[in-house]
Structures are given as C-alpha cells and as structure tokens.
Amino acid sequence: MKNPPDGWPRITPAVFYDDAGAAIDWLASAFGFEVQERIENEQGQVVHPQPPFSRVRSSCRRALMVFTVLLSASGCRTDRSHPPEPVSIVERDSAGVRIIEFGLNVWESRPTWSVSTDPRIELRGSNRSDVSESDRAAYEFFDVSGLARLLTGELVVADNGTRELRMFGDDGRYLRTLGSEGEGPGEFTDLAFLDIIRGDSLATFDGHLHRITVMDPRSGGARLVNSGARMATHLLKDGGVVWEERGGSFHHGAWSDSVTVVRTGSDGMTTDSIGVFDGTEFFYTAGTVYVEHRPFGRQFRTAARDSVLYVATGDQYSILVFSARGHRTAILRGLFATRPVAAEEFDDMLSMWISDSRDPRRQTDLEKLRGTKPYPDMVPPHGELMLAATGELFVQDFTWRPDEGQVWRVFDPSHRPRATLKTPPGFRVLYVDELLVGGVGMDEYGVERVMFYEIIRD
C-alpha cells in the first residue's frame, strides 16, 4: 500500500453526497475550490470532478481529497445496483493498483477500425497457379488451433486435425511442413495453441502428452519440456511459461472449477504465483457421457505477452492485469448494466451445439440440457481475450452466433480504451498485429479457410 502524502492523515473521515452537483457548487463557494474538470453522464450525474490542489488553502486540502475520491468512485448515492455510465474514462489509484473505469458509450468517442473487403493473404491452393499437385493438400485445413507470423513475414498455421505446423510465405505460397502425428520428438497428439518465443522459435503445447515443444522453423529441430499435470496456456518470448492448474470435481447440475495460475521463468525452476480464481462453469447430468460447458455460463480467460498477463473470470466486465512477477498492476472495469439470459436464446444455443456436433451420444446429452433451470444470472460480459503483437489488448464482445460479425474492443498498452475493430461474419480471429488480422472462415463446402485481412485504422 502506498504511504499517504506528507501532511495527510492515515485515516480520513468521509461524507457521501446525495446531490454531487450541488456539493461541488457549495464547496467552491465556501472554500474557494476551482473546478478544473467536471464530467457528467447523460442523466446529469457527476462521475468525475477534478479540482486543482494548488489553488486552495492548505487547510482545505484534506476536505478536497475526500471530495475528489468519493465523487470519482461513486458520483452520487442514487442507485448502486446500476452505476451510472461515465461519458469518459475515470482512472484512479487503489493501493498502487490502477483502476480504469469506463462505460459502453466511451467507444462512441473512439475510432472504429474495419478490415479490407478482400483478404490480403488467403491460403488457398485452388486460386494459385504456382502450386504443384503434391502441395495442394497443404492448403486443406481442419481444426486450425493457432496462427503466427515470423519476423521474416512467413506465416505458420497449427493444424490440429493433422498435427502439423505448416509454413507459408508472406504471399501465401506453401513452403514446408514441420512435425507430424505421434509421440516422439517433433511429433504431436494435440496442438493446443501456437506462440513465437526468443526471436522466431515456434512453441506449442500438447495437451494430451502434457509437454511443450520448442521448434526451429528452419531445421525443424525440436526441444521438449514436460509439464506434469499442469496445462501451459501461454509461452512468453523470454522463455517463461504461464501455467494453469484446475481443481474441483464435477457433480450433477451446474458447477465451476477453480484455477491456480503460476508463471515459471526461462530456467523452468523460478515460480511466481499469480493467484487462485473462480474457473469456468460446466453442467453435468447423471447418465450422460460428456461434461459440457454451461450454456451462457461463466468462462475463465487469460491473455499474455512478454511481461504482462490479463485474467478475466467472466462474472463481470473486470479484467485483471498482472506483471510477470505476479503483482496486480491494473484493473479494467466496464460500468454498464448486465442482461439476463432469455429462455429462447438458451434453447437456440443448444440447438446450434446439437447441429454442429457429429457425435450422436453428445447430441443426446445436449438435448437433456433443455429447460435446465436456473439459467445463468446474466449473458457473459465479454468473449475472448487476445493480445496483439503491438501490445494492444483485444476484448471480444460476447456473441454465440458464428454467422454474426465480431466486435472487438481495443485497449492500448497502457490499458486505456483505444478503438473498436469489426471483423467479417463467420471469421474466427486467431492472430492480430499492427497491419493484419488473421483467422479462419468456412467456404461454401464447410471447409476451413485461413485468411489474413488488412486492418484499416480510421
């Protein structure tokens, strides 16, 4: 906790105002406060005042501190269950942790980015004349789990269906394949994700074999790191690893696990504890084969790059920011009302899951979830988290319909709202850098297509 400024008490009495606007006028009149900035929402409620300390008598500064902190945090006492949405960003400090609060309307004053009408790069063999018959299979993808772009501009696709890493030039021309299915060095039984570490080394995690593979993209040489029971979720450029250990046992009905997040250093030994968090919500019915994610249930999500880790538990729009050593440094908090889950959309989501499943046993299990009450308390506040190569955090607006275009809220490296990015319908984003957004779509035959669109930053 930070020490108070010199001359300030450690315990400060406080008064809440029913009418914050009237309080500002009275304090200005009685004590000579000069309000430098006064931000109100659409209802006329004060959400942030900024009176300068230097222009008031020193005997009044303690009262000014109380005034500023209380109004910044609460505005007024009208309705605490639905806090007013600020028209601007409110940033404050709490024991050394930056708290950045914002409402949905903050995005109205931020630019909206789009993507090019046509992909800048499309990994598709049928529209290329320089592809041999033997190489055409390299353009057929199934269950793509990760995309990466090397410093040379070369593209890497993690194809979990074939357990391969396929490399392409920056013009989309197929170059070579690394790895194959198996349990030996350079072989995989699962490709959970794909990262780039230490320059241009490729790093993947095999969730079935519980091991990390670090591979040279030129020679294909591989180094293995066993993980034990832990699941690697992020491989950092300095060689560090973010791990998750999940606890709890499933039972009948809705339940959630707990997640312990730790980080190990490049030596594989130094361990920094990030914390223990509420995990993802699941649903299980006695006599069924599968444990399912709870429709509209809470989901635990993380994103990491270099020396920063973002954690979201999904129970509200609150994203925690940690340093590489596990110190909480900031909180991104969205101040807007939640929406309850409607019975119709609950059933619609189940119908989509049933239609997409090719396993008759799972289809039967999913049918048993219809009408299972109570529904989750609210529609999830957001979807996926993704960190761009630029250090920007992309937070997806929640959507469960794949045919809808995705909306991503972009935060700059200092964690402040920066822009909104809209991507095409049916496009699953897996990679973002300053120029390109890469992901997977489906062609007219239901075959996966890997595409990279140019980002138009208005």
C-alpha positions in Angstrom: 0.0 0.0 0.0 1.3 3.5 -0.8 2.1 5.9 2.0 -0.2 9.0 2.2 1.3 12.3 1.0 3.2 14.3 3.6 0.9 16.1 6.0 -2.1 13.9 5.2 -3.7 11.7 7.9 -3.8 7.9 7.6 -7.5 7.8 8.5 -9.7 10.3 6.7 -13.4 10.9 7.5 -15.8 10.9 4.5 -19.2 12.2 3.6 -21.4 10.9 0.7 -23.4 13.5 -1.1 -26.9 12.8 -2.4 -26.5 15.7 -4.9 -22.9 15.7 -6.1 -23.5 18.7 -8.4 -24.8 20.9 -5.5 -21.9 19.7 -3.4 -19.4 21.0 -6.0 -21.1 24.4 -6.1 -21.2 24.7 -2.3 -17.6 23.6 -1.8 -16.4 26.0 -4.5 -18.3 28.9 -2.8 -17.4 28.0 0.8 -13.8 27.0 0.4 -12.7 28.6 -2.9 -12.3 25.4 -4.9 -11.8 26.0 -8.6 -13.1 23.0 -10.6 -10.7 22.2 -13.4 -12.8 19.4 -14.9 -16.4 18.3 -14.3 -17.7 15.2 -16.2 -21.4 14.3 -16.2 -23.3 11.4 -17.7 -26.4 11.7 -19.8 -28.6 11.9 -16.7 -26.6 14.9 -15.4 -24.9 12.9 -12.6 -21.3 13.9 -11.8 -19.0 10.9 -12.4 -15.6 12.7 -12.1 -14.6 16.1 -10.8 -11.0 17.5 -11.0 -10.4 20.5 -8.7 -6.7 21.6 -8.6 -5.0 21.2 -5.2 -2.6 24.1 -5.8 -5.4 26.7 -5.9 -6.9 26.1 -2.4 -5.7 26.8 1.0 -3.6 24.0 2.6 -6.2 23.7 5.4 -8.8 22.7 2.9 -6.8 20.0 1.0 -7.9 17.1 3.2 -11.6 18.0 2.5 -10.7 18.2 -1.2 -9.2 14.8 -1.1 -12.4 13.3 0.3 -14.5 15.2 -2.2 -12.5 14.0 -5.2 -12.2 10.4 -4.2 -15.8 10.0 -3.3 -17.2 11.6 -6.4 -14.8 9.8 -8.7 -15.8 6.4 -7.2 -19.5 6.8 -6.8 -20.8 10.0 -8.3 -23.9 10.1 -6.0 -26.0 7.7 -3.9 -28.9 7.2 -6.2 -28.8 3.6 -7.5 -25.8 1.5 -6.5 -27.1 -1.6 -8.3 -26.9 0.1 -11.7 -23.9 2.5 -11.6 -24.2 5.5 -14.0 -22.2 5.1 -17.2 -19.4 7.7 -17.4 -19.1 9.6 -20.6 -15.3 9.4 -20.3 -12.7 7.2 -18.7 -12.2 7.5 -15.0 -8.8 6.4 -13.7 -7.9 6.2 -10.1 -5.4 4.5 -7.8 -6.2 2.0 -5.1 -3.2 0.8 -3.0 -0.9 1.1 -6.0 -3.3 -0.6 -8.5 -4.6 1.5 -11.4 -8.3 1.2 -11.8 -9.6 2.2 -15.3 -13.4 2.5 -15.4 -15.5 3.2 -18.5 -19.0 2.8 -19.9 -20.2 1.4 -23.2 -20.5 5.0 -24.5 -16.8 5.5 -24.3 -16.4 3.6 -27.5 -18.6 6.2 -29.3 -15.7 8.7 -29.0 -13.1 6.2 -30.1 -12.4 5.3 -33.8 -13.9 2.2 -35.4 -11.5 0.1 -37.3 -12.5 -2.2 -40.1 -10.8 -4.7 -42.3 -10.2 -4.8 -46.1 -13.1 -6.1 -48.2 -11.0 -9.0 -49.6 -8.3 -10.9 -47.7 -4.8 -9.5 -48.2 -3.4 -13.1 -47.9 -5.6 -16.2 -48.5 -4.1 -19.7 -48.0 -6.0 -21.4 -50.8 -4.4 -23.6 -53.4 -7.2 -23.5 -55.9 -6.6 -19.9 -56.8 -2.9 -20.3 -57.3 -1.1 -21.3 -60.5 2.3 -21.9 -58.8 1.1 -24.8 -56.6 2.1 -28.3 -57.6 -0.4 -31.2 -57.2 1.6 -32.7 -54.4 1.4 -29.4 -52.4 -2.3 -28.7 -52.8 -3.1 -30.8 -49.7 -1.1 -28.3 -47.7 -3.9 -25.8 -48.3 -6.6 -28.1 -46.8 -7.1 -27.3 -43.2 -9.0 -29.0 -40.4 -9.3 -27.7 -36.8 -6.8 -24.8 -37.0 -5.7 -24.0 -33.4 -3.2 -21.2 -34.0 -1.6 -18.7 -36.4 1.7 -16.9 -36.1 3.8 -14.6 -38.2 7.6 -14.7 -38.1 9.9 -11.6 -38.3 10.6 -12.6 -41.9 6.9 -12.3 -42.7 6.4 -16.0 -43.1 3.1 -17.4 -41.8 2.7 -20.5 -39.6 -0.5 -22.5 -39.3 -1.1 -25.0 -36.5 -3.4 -27.6 -38.0 -4.7 -29.8 -35.1 -6.5 -32.1 -37.4 -3.3 -33.4 -39.0 -1.0 -32.5 -36.0 1.2 -30.4 -38.3 2.8 -26.9 -38.4 2.6 -25.6 -42.0 4.7 -22.7 -43.2 3.8 -20.3 -46.0 5.5 -17.2 -47.5 4.1 -13.7 -47.0 2.5 -14.1 -50.4 0.6 -17.3 -49.3 2.9 -19.7 -51.1 3.4 -23.1 -49.3 7.0 -23.6 -48.1 7.2 -26.7 -45.8 5.6 -28.7 -43.1 7.0 -29.2 -39.6 6.0 -32.1 -37.2 3.5 -34.9 -37.6 1.3 -37.1 -35.5 3.0 -39.2 -32.9 4.6 -39.2 -29.5 8.3 -38.7 -30.5 10.4 -35.5 -30.6 8.8 -33.1 -33.1 5.5 -35.1 -33.1 2.2 -34.2 -31.6 -1.1 -35.8 -30.4 -2.6 -32.3 -29.8 -1.8 -28.8 -30.8 -3.4 -26.6 -28.1 -2.0 -23.3 -29.4 1.0 -21.7 -31.2 3.3 -19.0 -29.9 6.6 -17.4 -31.0 9.4 -17.1 -28.5 13.0 -15.9 -28.5 13.0 -14.4 -31.9 11.5 -16.8 -34.4 11.3 -20.1 -32.4 7.9 -21.8 -32.6 6.4 -23.1 -29.4 3.4 -25.3 -28.9 1.7 -27.3 -26.1 0.5 -30.8 -26.4 -2.5 -31.1 -24.1 -2.6 -34.9 -24.3 1.1 -35.6 -23.8 1.5 -32.7 -21.3 4.6 -31.3 -22.9 5.9 -28.2 -24.6 7.7 -28.4 -27.9 10.1 -25.6 -29.0 10.9 -26.0 -32.7 13.3 -24.2 -35.0 11.3 -23.1 -38.1 14.2 -23.7 -40.4 15.6 -27.0 -39.4 12.6 -28.5 -37.7 14.8 -29.4 -34.7 12.7 -29.8 -31.5 13.3 -29.4 -27.8 10.8 -31.0 -25.3 9.7 -29.7 -21.9 7.4 -32.0 -19.8 4.7 -30.2 -17.8 3.4 -32.9 -15.5 -0.2 -32.3 -14.6 -0.2 -28.6 -15.4 -1.6 -27.1 -18.6 0.5 -24.5 -20.3 -1.6 -21.6 -21.6 1.0 -19.1 -22.8 4.7 -19.3 -23.8 6.5 -16.0 -23.4 9.2 -14.5 -25.5 11.7 -14.7 -22.7 11.2 -18.4 -22.4 8.9 -18.2 -19.4 5.6 -20.2 -19.3 2.2 -19.4 -17.8 0.5 -22.5 -16.4 -2.9 -23.3 -15.1 -3.8 -26.0 -12.6 -7.5 -26.7 -12.3 -9.2 -28.1 -9.2 -12.6 -29.3 -8.2 -14.6 -32.4 -9.2 -17.7 -32.4 -11.3 -21.1 -33.2 -10.0 -24.8 -33.2 -11.1 -26.1 -29.9 -12.2 -24.2 -26.6 -12.7 -20.7 -26.3 -11.1 -17.4 -24.5 -11.7 -13.8 -25.4 -11.1 -11.0 -23.3 -9.6 -7.9 -22.2 -11.5 -4.5 -21.7 -10.0 -2.3 -19.6 -12.3 1.5 -19.6 -11.9 4.5 -18.5 -14.1 7.8 -20.2 -14.4 10.9 -18.5 -15.6 13.1 -19.4 -18.5 15.1 -21.7 -16.3 12.0 -23.8 -15.7 12.5 -23.5 -11.9 11.7 -20.0 -10.7 8.0 -19.9 -10.0 5.8 -16.8 -9.4 2.3 -17.3 -8.2 -0.4 -15.2 -10.0 -3.4 -16.3 -7.9 -6.3 -18.7 -7.5 -9.5 -17.8 -9.4 -13.1 -19.0 -10.0 -13.0 -21.0 -13.1 -15.3 -22.0 -15.9 -18.9 -23.1 -15.4 -19.9 -26.6 -16.5 -23.0 -28.7 -16.5 -23.4 -32.4 -15.9 -26.4 -34.7 -15.9 -26.2 -38.1 -14.4 -26.2 -40.9 -17.0 -24.6 -38.7 -19.7 -21.2 -39.3 -21.4 -19.9 -35.7 -21.6 -19.4 -32.8 -19.2 -20.5 -29.7 -21.1 -19.8 -26.0 -20.8 -22.8 -24.4 -19.2 -24.7 -22.5 -22.0 -24.1 -18.8 -21.3 -22.0 -19.8 -18.3 -19.0 -18.0 -16.9 -15.7 -18.7 -18.7 -12.2 -18.2 -17.3 -9.9 -16.5 -19.9 -6.4 -15.2 -20.0 -4.1 -13.5 -22.4 -0.3 -12.9 -22.0 2.6 -11.4 -23.9 6.1 -10.6 -22.7 5.8 -9.2 -19.2 2.0 -8.7 -18.8 -0.8 -11.2 -18.1 -4.5 -10.4 -18.3 -7.0 -12.5 -16.3 -10.9 -12.4 -16.6 -13.2 -14.7 -14.6 -16.3 -13.7 -16.6 -18.6 -12.9 -13.6 -18.4 -9.2 -14.6 -16.6 -6.9 -17.0 -13.5 -6.8 -14.9 -10.1 -7.7 -16.4 -7.2 -8.0 -14.0 -3.7 -7.0 -15.2 -0.6 -8.7 -13.6 3.1 -8.2 -14.0 5.4 -11.1 -14.9 6.1 -11.5 -11.2 2.5 -11.9 -10.2 1.8 -8.3 -8.9 -1.6 -6.9 -9.8 -0.9 -3.6 -11.5 -4.3 -2.6 -13.0 -8.0 -3.4 -13.3 -10.1 -2.7 -16.4 -13.7 -2.3 -15.3 -16.7 -1.8 -17.6 -19.5 0.1 -15.9 -22.7 -1.0 -17.7 -25.8 -3.0 -17.0 -25.9 -6.7 -17.5 -28.6 -8.6 -19.4 -30.4 -11.7 -18.2 -30.4 -14.9 -20.3 -33.7 -15.5 -22.1 -35.1 -19.0 -22.4 -35.4 -18.6 -26.2 -31.7 -17.9 -26.7 -30.7 -20.6 -24.2 -32.6 -23.2 -26.4 -31.2 -21.6 -29.6 -27.6 -22.0 -28.4 -28.3 -25.7 -27.5 -29.8 -26.3 -30.9 -26.7 -24.8 -32.6 -24.4 -27.1 -30.5 -26.5 -30.1 -31.3 -26.5 -29.3 -35.1 -22.7 -28.8 -35.0 -21.9 -32.0 -33.2 -21.2 -35.1 -35.2 -21.4 -37.4 -32.2 -24.9 -38.9 -31.6 -24.1 -39.5 -27.9 -23.2 -35.9 -27.4 -26.3 -34.8 -29.3 -28.4 -36.9 -26.9 -26.6 -35.4 -23.9 -27.2 -31.9 -25.1 -30.9 -32.5 -25.5 -31.1 -33.2 -21.8 -29.9 -29.7 -21.0 -33.1 -28.1 -22.5 -35.1 -26.3 -19.9 -32.4 -26.8 -17.1 -33.0 -24.0 -14.7 -32.0 -21.8 -13.2 -30.3 -20.2 -16.2 -27.1 -18.3 -15.7 -27.6 -14.9 -13.9 -26.6 -13.0 -17.0 -25.3 -13.0 -20.5 -21.4 -13.1 -20.3 -20.0 -9.6 -20.2 -17.4 -10.3 -23.0 -15.9 -13.1 -25.1 -12.3 -13.9 -25.9 -9.2 -12.0 -24.9 -6.3 -11.7 -27.4 -3.0 -9.8 -27.2 -1.7 -8.3 -30.4 2.0 -8.2 -31.4 1.7 -4.5 -30.8 0.9 -5.0 -27.1 -2.7 -4.0 -27.6 -5.4 -6.0 -25.8 -8.4 -7.1 -27.9 -11.6 -8.0 -26.0 -14.4 -9.6 -28.0 -18.0 -8.6 -27.4 -19.9 -11.7 -26.4 -21.6 -13.5 -29.3 -22.5 -17.1 -29.7 -23.7 -16.9 -33.3 -20.9 -17.7 -35.7 -22.7 -16.1 -38.6 -22.5 -12.7 -36.9 -19.6 -10.3 -37.4 -17.4 -10.0 -34.4 -16.8 -6.8 -32.5 -13.5 -6.3 -30.6 -12.8 -3.6 -28.1 -9.1 -2.5 -28.3 -7.1 -1.3 -25.3 -3.7 0.4 -25.8 -0.6 -1.0 -24.0 -1.4 1.4 -21.1 -4.8 -0.4 -20.8 -6.9 2.6 -21.9 -9.8 2.2 -24.4 -8.4 2.9 -27.9 -10.7 1.7 -30.7 -13.3 -0.8 -31.9 -12.5 -3.4 -34.5 -15.2 -5.1 -36.6 -14.4 -8.3 -38.4 -16.4 -10.2 -41.0 -19.3 -12.7 -40.2 -18.1 -16.3 -39.7 -14.5 -15.3 -39.2 -12.7 -16.7 -36.1 -9.8 -14.4 -35.1 -6.6 -16.1 -34.1 -3.9 -13.5 -34.8 -3.5 -9.7 -34.7 -0.6 -7.4 -35.4 -0.3 -3.8 -36.5 -1.2 -4.5 -40.1 -3.1 -7.8 -40.2 -5.8 -9.8 -38.5 -5.7 -13.5 -39.2 -8.2 -16.2 -38.7 -10.4 -19.0 -40.0 -13.6 -18.9 -42.0 -15.6 -21.5 -43.9 -16.1 -21.9 -47.6 -19.3 -22.9 -49.3 -18.5 -26.6 -48.7 -17.8 -26.2 -45.0 -14.0 -26.4 -45.4 -11.8 -24.2 -43.3 -10.0 -21.3 -45.0 -7.2 -19.4 -43.4 -7.2 -15.7 -44.3 -5.4 -12.5 -43.3 -7.2 -9.2 -43.7 -5.6 -5.8 -43.6 -6.7 -3.6 -40.7 -8.0 -0.2 -41.7 -7.3 2.0 -38.7 -9.5 5.0 -39.2 
